[in-house]
Amino acid sequence: MVRFLLRRLLNYVVLCLVATFLAYSLASLTFRPLSTLQNRQPPPPPQTIAAKSAELNLDQPIPRRFLTWAGGVVQGDFGNTVVSAPIGEQVLSRAGTSLRLFLAGTLIGVTLGVLIGVAGAVRQYRPSDYLATLFSFLMLSTPVFVVGTLLKVVWLPVNQAAGTQILYFSGEVTAGFQGTFTESLVDRLQHLVLPTVAIALGQIAFYSRYQRSAMLDVLGSDFLRTAQAKGLTRRRALFRHGLRTALIPMATLFAFGFGLLVTGGVFTERIFGWFGMGDWLIVGVQQQDANIVATVTLFVAVLVLVSGWLSDALYAALDPRVRIR
């Protein structure tokens, strides 16, 4: 099992480097970072443009530019933006913002999605299964920016009726807030609830459909009938053997879904005023900044690497055949 996990880790590291290089190359080929400077009125002198080009290493081939950037990343230097602001000063804050926002929503969404999916499969064609299916299809067909806006509209009368801000609609913390650790924690939670719910609703709908399908495949399997024939009750056979088998494909689905959620959650970040990595990716594209795009890609790739490696460990724990091989 250890050799299997080490081999998978090596594969993920290689894929992480390849993905970052491709993103950097694509951004470098398509972006024109000097266009804003060149279009100023009056136009800047040629010496200024040449100096900016040299600062951004635009006179070097893309592979050499990437190696220069990657060498700095190894030392903790992510380079500068096109406006000469150090990228490293924003990486930790924006990464922390994204992780705080999406980790809670994803964990809640996955947990409830798996439970609802299993319950729907076990109680197939019951009213509860139809209700869960209706909810899932409704959430999957509704864009996240609509869900976020609706949550604001629904909760606004609650705040007005209470005469105070129970939950906040924008930002990670209250501007200028000062208080004890407990008061600061409560303030952060008040800002976190609505965006977490917006994320969790979509995740519940997504994972419940997959888990229901996987569980239905297991319910008709021979090994489950054999377990019951040997004396296990239906409930014990379902949870001891059926659920364990049905969770195997979900481990991989969760691993790659979480990494993509961070960059795909730009709507959630912008609606609720959370300035994380997804929002930063849009800023990088708007400013035609290859370094920002490469930094966000590297962050997502590392997330996929870590979550994918953990899913492999879970996969090996759930499926004995992996350990045997």
Secondary structure, 3 states (H helix, E strand, C coil): CHHHHHHHHHHHHHHHHHHHHHHHHHHHHHCCCCHHHHCCCCCCCHHHHHHHHHHCCCCCCHHHHHHHHHHHHHCCCCCECCCCCECHHHHHHHHHHHHHHHHHHHHHHHHHHHHHHHHHHHCCCCHHHHHHHHHHHHHHCCCHHHHHHHHHHHHHHHHHHHCCCCCCCCCCCCCCCCCCHHHHHHHHHHHHHHHHHHHHHHHHHHHHHHHHHHHHHHHCCHHHHHHHHCCCCHHHHHHHHHHHHHCHHHHHHHHHHHHHHHHHCHHHHHHCCCCCHHHHHHHHHHCCCHHHHHHHHHHHHHHHHHHHHHHHHHHHHHCHHHHHC
